[in-house]
Amino acid sequence: MAFCRECGQEYLTVWRDAKDGEVRYEARRGRRLRRAQHRALRPIPQAPPLSGIPSPRTAGDAPAPVSLTKVTDRTSEAHPSPGTRAHPAWLIPILYFTLTTVVGVGELGDNTASLSLMITSRLVAFAATVELLRLWVPRICWRTASPMPSGTGWQTSGVFLGLTAVGMFADEHSDVFRAACVVSVLAGLCLLAGTGLRIGKDTTTSP
């Protein structure tokens, strides 16, 4: 539908189609609608496959199923399972070293230890107490539960035997010099073994 600009008369706009000597008039709106439908219903040309799109998977390419069961490696060395708390028995050496920090070594009875021995023994016992507490307290809590580091037992035994040997050397009323030498050697061996295990463990676990 169109309107005249001068008088405002309505006119029906048509298409004039002359084909084979026959003249046909067709409304413009209907012809546009049929053309649009004809364009929309045209078949899409076959496009070549894109190389960037992966092909669909087949039954043979399916990923392996994931198992939710825990796999245990029986051939390698047994590793401690996460969540294992440190044993409460570590409280015994902690209490012993705490008592030694207060009492000292070789100062019971009629024995009188030298000033250097009194200071050194208390410092060693205090250092052992602090180290054991530093390792044991976080590992006894359920949020950060884990076993004690490898070699800690050997080091603790070495410090205990070392303090015992110092007390035997400081005893003036008994002849235990040979036994004190043997105990001091055992203390040194325990300290070396524990330190080696601690260093070796730290080296293997570090990236």
Disulfide bonds with the S-S distance in Angstrom:
none
